[in-house]
Amino acid sequence: MESGTARATAVLDSVQIGLALLALVGSLPLRGILVSDRQLPLIIALTLVLVGYRVWLSTGDRGERVRRVGFWVTAPIVFALVWMSPLYGLYAFTGYIEGPALPRGAQRWAALIVTAISTALAQIGGPRSGLFSPGIYGVILAVNIAIAVMIALLEKERERGVTKLQRTVAELREAEARNAALQEQLVTQAREAGTIDERQRLSREIHDTVAQSLVGIITQLEAADAGDEAERAARLDRVRDTARQALGEARRAVRALASPRLDERSLPDALAGLVADVNHSGIDARLVTDGEAYPSRGDAELIRICQEALSNVTRHAGASRVVVTLGYDPEEVRLDVRDDGIGFDPAAPTAGHGLRGMRERVALLGGTLEIEAPEGGSCTVSVAIPR
């Protein structure tokens, strides 16, 4: 807004310079008619003063105070020029534009009235005109004062509108800042809530698997001393098996806690790493990619969903084979995890939070989750995320 005001001021200075010179050139043919020959040198001198002042103003940012003082210093000069040549009313009329730029209050009204006095004198043709008389001049002056009042009222209304607009813009910026802060707070709370949920889930998994296995190991070791040699050997074998199972569960918990990320890898590469981990557990797992891969906004969530689905397969399904299919369409990314395990009833309530977590992740992305577990075994988890 300030740069626009500066450009408008520069244009006004140029226009005033041009009008002053035009009035000077136009006054020359009026010598002896409306312009006195004896006054012509003074007209030229005062015109050069006005032009020099305007050129000086246009060469730099002189500030509002300099322009305000300059207006009152040049106002008598302008009136004198109009008195000697009515053509300088062209210059005097620009006071209606420059006056409202002065501070509000009596000074602005005085500037507009001074402009009206000089303009009315020019409109009647100056004191050398045959139309000049106090009565006619008074009527023309009254009209110009009415114009000045109307300009002042319009300027006041414009300033009121600008002030209201600035206040509205400030309120909108404050609201935007508050919304941004609130959004950041909500994101932080959601992130913290997700972290807490994940920790609670892992805590429950460790308690239900590793901790229970350790309890079984301790029980077998305590009972080993009470039996004979053969019974002791059988209990030690069970202890070894239980310890291996606990180690496997602990490793799975550690992998879940690590929460694999994409980093510099693509989604297919990240899923390949998860499939490789399943292969190490003794299940035949493989990854099939359909279509040309592209990054999507749901890649990170698809990794977590696939990780959860594969964890369920290794822990509960009793499967010997699992196939992860990643499909790319122009509109969506699809993920299918299909195993040949014992299956389960998706509608039955479960104690864990795995399926609920997958549904929540898919819902946040506006996708769909389907679980097919037909009678006789096998299970397919299908996820579709819009691109």
ZADREN-416115 format. One record per residue (C-alpha): x, y, z; residue number from 1. Coordinates in steps of 0.2 Angstrom, whole numbers, always signed. Example, Ala and Ser with C-alpha at 12.3 -4.5 7.8 and 13.67 -1.06 7.14 Angstrom:
# residues 2
ATOM       x       y       z   gulo
ATOM     +62     -22     +39      1
ATOM     +68      -5     +36      2
//
This chain:
# residues 387
ATOM       x       y       z   gulo
ATOM      +0      +0      +0      1
ATOM     +14     +12      +4      2
ATOM     +23      +9     -13      3
ATOM      +6     +13     -21      4
ATOM      +5     +29     -12      5
ATOM     +22     +34     -16      6
ATOM     +19     +31     -35      7
ATOM      +3     +41     -34      8
ATOM     +12     +56     -25      9
ATOM     +26     +55     -39     10
ATOM     +13     +56     -52     11
ATOM      +4     +71     -44     12
ATOM     +21     +80     -43     13
ATOM     +24     +77     -61     14
ATOM      +6     +83     -66     15
ATOM      +9     +99     -55     16
ATOM     +25    +103     -64     17
ATOM     +17    +101     -80     18
ATOM      +2    +112     -75     19
ATOM     +13    +126     -68     20
ATOM     +23    +127     -85     21
ATOM      +7    +126     -95     22
ATOM      -1    +140     -85     23
ATOM     +15    +150     -88     24
ATOM     +15    +147    -107     25
ATOM      -3    +151    -108     26
ATOM      -1    +167     -99     27
ATOM     +10    +175    -111     28
ATOM      -3    +178    -125     29
ATOM     -14    +186    -111     30
ATOM      -3    +200    -108     31
ATOM     -12    +216    -108     32
ATOM     -29    +207    -107     33
ATOM     -29    +197     -91     34
ATOM     -11    +198     -87     35
ATOM      -1    +214     -83     36
ATOM     +15    +216     -92     37
ATOM     +23    +223     -76     38
ATOM     +18    +207     -67     39
ATOM     +25    +195     -80     40
ATOM     +43    +194     -73     41
ATOM     +36    +190     -55     42
ATOM     +25    +177     -63     43
ATOM     +40    +169     -71     44
ATOM     +50    +169     -55     45
ATOM     +36    +162     -44     46
ATOM     +32    +149     -57     47
ATOM     +51    +143     -57     48
ATOM     +50    +143     -38     49
ATOM     +35    +131     -39     50
ATOM     +43    +120     -52     51
ATOM     +59    +119     -42     52
ATOM     +50    +114     -27     53
ATOM     +40    +101     -35     54
ATOM     +56     +94     -44     55
ATOM     +65     +94     -27     56
ATOM     +50     +84     -20     57
ATOM     +50     +71     -34     58
ATOM     +69     +67     -32     59
ATOM     +67     +58     -15     60
ATOM     +56     +53      -1     61
ATOM     +54     +69      +8     62
ATOM     +41     +63     +21     63
ATOM     +24     +69     +25     64
ATOM     +30     +83     +37     65
ATOM     +40     +91     +23     66
ATOM     +25     +90     +11     67
ATOM     +13     +97     +24     68
ATOM     +25    +112     +27     69
ATOM     +28    +114      +9     70
ATOM      +9    +115      +5     71
ATOM      +7    +130     +17     72
ATOM     +23    +139     +11     73
ATOM     +17    +138      -7     74
ATOM      -1    +142      -4     75
ATOM      +2    +161      -4     76
ATOM     +13    +159     -20     77
ATOM      -1    +149     -28     78
ATOM     -14    +163     -23     79
ATOM      -3    +177     -30     80
ATOM      +0    +168     -46     81
ATOM     -19    +165     -48     82
ATOM     -22    +184     -44     83
ATOM     -10    +189     -58     84
ATOM     -15    +175     -70     85
ATOM     -31    +165     -69     86
ATOM     -23    +151     -79     87
ATOM     -14    +146     -63     88
ATOM     -31    +140     -57     89
ATOM     -26    +123     -66     90
ATOM     -12    +122     -53     91
ATOM     -23    +128     -39     92
ATOM     -36    +115     -42     93
ATOM     -23    +101     -38     94
ATOM     -25    +107     -20     95
ATOM     -41     +97     -19     96
ATOM     -31     +81     -21     97
ATOM     -16     +86     -10     98
ATOM     -26     +94      +4     99
ATOM     -35     +77     +10    100
ATOM     -17     +70     +11    101
ATOM     -14     +82     +26    102
ATOM     -17     +76     +44    103
ATOM     -35     +76     +49    104
ATOM     -43     +90     +58    105
ATOM     -43    +109     +56    106
ATOM     -28    +109     +45    107
ATOM     -36     +98     +32    108
ATOM     -52    +109     +32    109
ATOM     -41    +124     +31    110
ATOM     -31    +117     +16    111
ATOM     -47    +113      +6    112
ATOM     -54    +131     +10    113
ATOM     -38    +139      +4    114
ATOM     -39    +129     -12    115
ATOM     -57    +134     -14    116
ATOM     -52    +152     -12    117
ATOM     -39    +151     -26    118
ATOM     -49    +140     -37    119
ATOM     -64    +152     -36    120
ATOM     -53    +167     -41    121
ATOM     -47    +158     -56    122
ATOM     -64    +152     -61    123
ATOM     -70    +170     -61    124
ATOM     -56    +176     -72    125
ATOM     -46    +185     -59    126
ATOM     -47    +203     -53    127
ATOM     -44    +210     -71    128
ATOM     -60    +200     -77    129
ATOM     -75    +210     -81    130
ATOM     -85    +197     -72    131
ATOM     -76    +200     -55    132
ATOM     -87    +207     -42    133
ATOM     -89    +202     -23    134
ATOM    -106    +195     -26    135
ATOM    -101    +184     -41    136
ATOM     -85    +179     -32    137
ATOM     -95    +174     -16    138
ATOM    -106    +163     -26    139
ATOM     -92    +154     -35    140
ATOM     -82    +153     -19    141
ATOM     -98    +145     -10    142
ATOM     -99    +132     -24    143
ATOM     -80    +128     -22    144
ATOM     -82    +127      -3    145
ATOM     -96    +115      -5    146
ATOM     -85    +105     -17    147
ATOM     -71    +105      -4    148
ATOM     -83     +99     +10    149
ATOM     -89     +85      -1    150
ATOM     -71     +80      -5    151
ATOM     -67     +80     +14    152
ATOM     -82     +69     +18    153
ATOM     -78     +57      +4    154
ATOM     -60     +56     +10    155
ATOM     -66     +53     +28    156
ATOM     -77     +39     +22    157
ATOM     -63     +32     +12    158
ATOM     -52     +32     +27    159
ATOM     -65     +24     +38    160
ATOM     -67     +10     +25    161
ATOM     -48      +8     +24    162
ATOM     -47      +7     +43    163
ATOM     -61      -6     +44    164
ATOM     -52     -16     +30    165
ATOM     -35     -15     +39    166
ATOM     -44     -21     +55    167
ATOM     -52     -35     +46    168
ATOM     -36     -40     +38    169
ATOM     -27     -40     +55    170
ATOM     -41     -50     +63    171
ATOM     -40     -63     +49    172
ATOM     -21     -64     +51    173
ATOM     -23     -67     +70    174
ATOM     -37     -80     +67    175
ATOM     -25     -88     +54    176
ATOM     -11     -88     +67    177
ATOM     -23     -95     +80    178
ATOM     -29    -109     +68    179
ATOM     -11    -113     +63    180
ATOM      -6    -114     +82    181
ATOM     -21    -125     +85    182
ATOM     -18    -136     +71    183
ATOM      +0    -138     +76    184
ATOM      -6    -142     +94    185
ATOM     -19    -155     +87    186
ATOM      -5    -163     +76    187
ATOM      +6    -164     +92    188
ATOM      -7    -171    +102    189
ATOM     -12    -184     +89    190
ATOM      +7    -189     +87    191
ATOM      +8    -191    +106    192
ATOM      -8    -201    +107    193
ATOM      -2    -212     +93    194
ATOM     +15    -215    +102    195
ATOM      +6    -219    +119    196
ATOM      -6    -231    +110    197
ATOM      +9    -239    +101    198
ATOM     +18    -241    +117    199
ATOM      +3    -248    +126    200
ATOM      +1    -261    +112    201
ATOM     +19    -266    +113    202
ATOM     +18    -267    +132    203
ATOM      +3    -279    +130    204
ATOM     +11    -289    +117    205
ATOM     +27    -291    +127    206
ATOM     +17    -296    +143    207
ATOM      +6    -308    +133    208
ATOM     +21    -316    +124    209
ATOM     +38    -314    +131    210
ATOM     +33    -312    +149    211
ATOM     +22    -327    +149    212
ATOM     +36    -337    +141    213
ATOM     +48    -332    +155    214
ATOM     +35    -337    +168    215
ATOM     +34    -354    +159    216
ATOM     +53    -356    +159    217
ATOM     +54    -352    +178    218
ATOM     +40    -364    +182    219
ATOM     +48    -378    +172    220
ATOM     +65    -375    +180    221
ATOM     +58    -375    +197    222
ATOM     +49    -391    +194    223
ATOM     +64    -399    +186    224
ATOM     +72    -402    +203    225
ATOM     +57    -412    +209    226
ATOM     +57    -426    +196    227
ATOM     +69    -440    +190    228
ATOM     +82    -439    +177    229
ATOM     +70    -442    +162    230
ATOM     +57    -430    +168    231
ATOM     +71    -417    +171    232
ATOM     +77    -419    +154    233
ATOM     +60    -417    +146    234
ATOM     +57    -401    +156    235
ATOM     +74    -394    +151    236
ATOM     +69    -397    +133    237
ATOM     +52    -388    +135    238
ATOM     +62    -374    +143    239
ATOM     +73    -373    +128    240
ATOM     +58    -372    +116    241
ATOM     +50    -359    +127    242
ATOM     +66    -349    +127    243
ATOM     +67    -349    +108    244
ATOM     +49    -344    +107    245
ATOM     +52    -330    +119    246
ATOM     +67    -324    +109    247
ATOM     +57    -324     +93    248
ATOM     +43    -314    +101    249
ATOM     +56    -302    +108    250
ATOM     +64    -299     +91    251
ATOM     +47    -296     +84    252
ATOM     +43    -283     +97    253
ATOM     +59    -275     +94    254
ATOM     +56    -274     +75    255
ATOM     +38    -267     +79    256
ATOM     +46    -254     +91    257
ATOM     +58    -249     +77    258
ATOM     +43    -244     +66    259
ATOM     +51    -245     +49    260
ATOM     +51    -229     +39    261
ATOM     +53    -225     +21    262
ATOM     +68    -214     +22    263
ATOM     +77    -215      +5    264
ATOM     +69    -231      +1    265
ATOM     +53    -234     -10    266
ATOM     +38    -242      -3    267
ATOM     +41    -259     -13    268
ATOM     +59    -259      -5    269
ATOM     +52    -256     +12    270
ATOM     +39    -270     +10    271
ATOM     +52    -282      +4    272
ATOM     +62    -280     +20    273
ATOM     +46    -284     +30    274
ATOM     +43    -300     +19    275
ATOM     +62    -305     +21    276
ATOM     +59    -304     +40    277
ATOM     +44    -316     +39    278
ATOM     +55    -328     +28    279
ATOM     +67    -329     +43    280
ATOM     +53    -335     +54    281
ATOM     +51    -351     +43    282
ATOM     +36    -345     +33    283
ATOM     +37    -345     +14    284
ATOM     +33    -326     +10    285
ATOM     +35    -316      -6    286
ATOM     +31    -299     -13    287
ATOM     +22    -296     -29    288
ATOM     +22    -278     -37    289
ATOM      +9    -274     -50    290
ATOM     +10    -258     -60    291
ATOM     +23    -244     -60    292
ATOM     +27    -238     -42    293
ATOM     +25    -220     -37    294
ATOM     +26    -211     -21    295
ATOM      +9    -208     -12    296
ATOM      +4    -199      +4    297
ATOM      -1    -216     +12    298
ATOM     +16    -225     +10    299
ATOM     +21    -223     +28    300
ATOM      +4    -230     +34    301
ATOM      +4    -244     +22    302
ATOM     +21    -250     +29    303
ATOM     +13    -250     +47    304
ATOM      -3    -259     +40    305
ATOM      +8    -272     +31    306
ATOM     +19    -275     +46    307
ATOM      +4    -277     +58    308
ATOM      -4    -290     +45    309
ATOM     +12    -300     +44    310
ATOM     +14    -300     +63    311
ATOM      -3    -307     +64    312
ATOM      +1    -320     +51    313
ATOM     +17    -326     +60    314
ATOM      +9    -326     +78    315
ATOM      -9    -332     +75    316
ATOM     -12    -339     +58    317
ATOM      -2    -355     +58    318
ATOM      +2    -352     +40    319
ATOM     +15    -360     +29    320
ATOM     +14    -347     +15    321
ATOM     +10    -328     +13    322
ATOM      +9    -317      -2    323
ATOM     +10    -298      -1    324
ATOM      +4    -289     -17    325
ATOM      +7    -271     -20    326
ATOM      -4    -264     -34    327
ATOM      -3    -246     -42    328
ATOM     -17    -238     -51    329
ATOM     -18    -220     -57    330
ATOM     -32    -217     -44    331
ATOM     -26    -228     -29    332
ATOM     -13    -239     -21    333
ATOM     -18    -257     -16    334
ATOM     -11    -268      -3    335
ATOM     -16    -287      -1    336
ATOM      -9    -298     +12    337
ATOM     -15    -316      +9    338
ATOM     -10    -332     +19    339
ATOM     -15    -350     +20    340
ATOM     -17    -351     +39    341
ATOM     -32    -356     +49    342
ATOM     -41    -340     +47    343
ATOM     -53    -332     +59    344
ATOM     -69    -323     +61    345
ATOM     -66    -304     +57    346
ATOM     -83    -299     +65    347
ATOM     -78    -308     +82    348
ATOM     -72    -296     +96    349
ATOM     -53    -297     +99    350
ATOM     -43    -293    +114    351
ATOM     -29    -285    +103    352
ATOM     -28    -268     +95    353
ATOM     -20    -273     +78    354
ATOM     -36    -274     +67    355
ATOM     -43    -258     +75    356
ATOM     -26    -249     +72    357
ATOM     -26    -254     +54    358
ATOM     -44    -248     +52    359
ATOM     -40    -231     +60    360
ATOM     -25    -228     +49    361
ATOM     -35    -232     +33    362
ATOM     -49    -221     +39    363
ATOM     -37    -206     +41    364
ATOM     -32    -208     +23    365
ATOM     -49    -210     +16    366
ATOM     -46    -227     +10    367
ATOM     -55    -244     +12    368
ATOM     -50    -260     +22    369
ATOM     -58    -277     +18    370
ATOM     -54    -293     +27    371
ATOM     -59    -310     +19    372
ATOM     -58    -326     +30    373
ATOM     -68    -339     +22    374
ATOM     -73    -355     +31    375
ATOM     -59    -369     +29    376
ATOM     -44    -357     +32    377
ATOM     -34    -343     +24    378
ATOM     -36    -325     +26    379
ATOM     -34    -309     +15    380
ATOM     -32    -292     +21    381
ATOM     -35    -279      +7    382
ATOM     -32    -260      +8    383
ATOM     -35    -247      -5    384
ATOM     -28    -229      -2    385
ATOM     -33    -215     -14    386
ATOM     -18    -207     -23    387
//
